[in-house]
Amino acid sequence: MSEVWDDEELLARLIVALTAADAVPRDFVEAGKTAFAWHNIDAELAELAYDSGLRQDEEAALLRADSAALRALTFVAAELSIELEITERTLIGQLVPPQAGRIQVLSESGYSHVAAVDEMGVFVLNEKPPEPFRLQCRTVTGLSVSTAWIRL
């Protein structure tokens, strides 16, 4: 049977927990955050090569009456490109050259989601992540590529 605490006991235990958290040296916490930031340092950074959301010139902007409901992005690294289409609710992408693996979406606020990439290099994320976010890809051949932060 589980132990039942009254309000005073619960408050006392909460104070002890908060005091213990405050006792951790700030340098130690920062060192931990820094170490975690380097956990994926072997990943190559893919450069944004195309963004349909950016108007290339004023003439092209005048030809389009409405903004597109679909935004296309292409990130290019030495051995792998990530093509991404962003709709109102989903992210659909493909790795070029096609290969299986996994893709992880990470946001600055801590949101994280992993999806499989099939042998044709295709992946679908049915939930549009909060912004800003980045993609981290690892293929079955061992390639590791991260995109820059994406702001919609």
C-alpha positions in Angstrom: 0.0 0.0 0.0 1.3 3.4 -0.9 2.2 6.0 1.8 -0.2 9.0 2.1 1.2 12.3 3.1 -0.7 15.2 4.5 -0.2 18.7 3.1 2.4 19.7 5.6 4.5 16.5 5.0 4.2 17.0 1.2 5.3 20.7 1.5 8.2 19.7 3.8 9.4 17.1 1.2 9.0 19.6 -1.6 11.2 22.1 0.3 13.9 19.5 0.8 13.8 18.6 -2.9 14.1 22.2 -4.0 16.9 23.0 -1.6 18.8 20.0 -2.9 18.4 21.2 -6.5 19.7 24.7 -5.4 22.8 23.0 -3.8 24.1 21.8 -7.2 26.9 24.3 -8.2 26.0 26.4 -11.2 29.3 25.5 -12.9 28.4 21.8 -12.6 25.0 22.4 -14.3 26.6 24.5 -17.1 29.3 21.8 -17.7 26.5 19.2 -18.0 24.6 21.3 -20.5 27.8 21.9 -22.5 28.7 18.2 -22.6 25.2 17.4 -23.9 25.5 20.1 -26.6 28.5 18.2 -28.0 26.8 14.8 -28.0 26.2 15.0 -31.8 29.3 16.8 -32.8 30.2 14.2 -35.5 27.1 15.3 -37.5 27.9 17.3 -40.6 25.9 20.6 -40.8 23.8 20.7 -43.9 23.6 24.2 -45.5 20.2 25.6 -46.6 20.4 25.6 -50.4 16.8 26.4 -51.3 13.8 27.9 -49.5 10.6 28.5 -51.4 9.5 30.9 -48.6 12.2 33.4 -49.6 11.4 35.5 -52.6 14.3 35.3 -55.0 13.4 38.6 -56.6 10.6 41.2 -56.7 9.4 40.1 -60.2 8.8 36.6 -59.0 6.9 37.9 -56.0 4.6 40.0 -58.3 3.7 36.9 -60.4 2.4 35.0 -57.4 -0.9 36.4 -56.0 -1.2 34.1 -53.0 1.6 32.6 -50.9 2.0 28.9 -51.3 0.4 26.5 -48.8 3.5 24.3 -49.2 7.0 25.4 -48.2 9.9 23.6 -49.7 13.4 23.5 -48.2 16.6 21.8 -49.4 19.6 21.3 -47.1 22.8 20.1 -48.7 25.8 18.5 -47.1 28.8 16.8 -48.7 27.3 13.3 -49.1 23.6 13.8 -48.3 20.8 16.3 -49.0 17.6 16.6 -47.1 14.6 17.8 -49.1 11.7 18.9 -46.9 8.1 20.0 -47.7 6.2 21.7 -44.9 2.5 21.8 -45.0 0.0 23.3 -42.6 0.3 20.2 -40.4 3.0 17.8 -41.5 6.6 17.5 -42.6 7.4 15.3 -45.6 10.9 14.7 -46.6 13.4 12.7 -48.6 17.1 12.0 -48.3 19.1 12.2 -51.5 20.7 9.8 -52.4 17.9 7.6 -51.1 18.7 5.5 -48.1 17.1 4.2 -44.9 17.8 5.6 -41.4 16.1 7.8 -38.9 15.4 11.4 -38.6 14.9 13.3 -35.3 13.2 16.7 -34.9 14.4 18.8 -32.1 13.2 22.2 -30.9 14.9 24.8 -28.7 12.1 24.3 -26.1 13.0 20.6 -25.8 10.4 19.0 -28.1 11.8 15.8 -29.7 10.3 13.3 -32.2 12.0 10.5 -34.1 10.7 9.0 -37.3 11.9 6.2 -39.5 13.3 6.9 -43.0 12.4 4.1 -45.5 14.8 2.6 -48.0 13.6 5.2 -50.6 14.8 7.9 -48.2 11.3 9.1 -47.5 10.0 10.2 -44.0 6.8 11.7 -42.8 6.3 13.6 -39.6 2.5 13.9 -39.0 3.0 16.6 -36.3 4.5 19.9 -37.3 7.0 20.8 -34.6 7.0 24.0 -32.6 9.4 26.6 -34.1 12.2 26.9 -34.3 13.4 23.3 -34.9 16.2 21.4 -36.6 16.5 18.0 -38.1 19.2 15.4 -37.2 19.6 12.5 -39.6 21.5 9.3 -39.2 21.5 6.8 -42.1 22.1 3.1 -42.1 25.3 3.7 -43.9 26.6 5.8 -41.0 26.1 9.3 -42.4 25.1 11.9 -39.8 23.8 15.2 -40.9 22.1 18.1 -39.0 20.2 21.0 -40.5 20.5 24.6 -39.2 17.6 25.9 -37.1 14.4 26.2 -39.2 12.1 29.1 -38.5 8.8 29.1 -40.2 
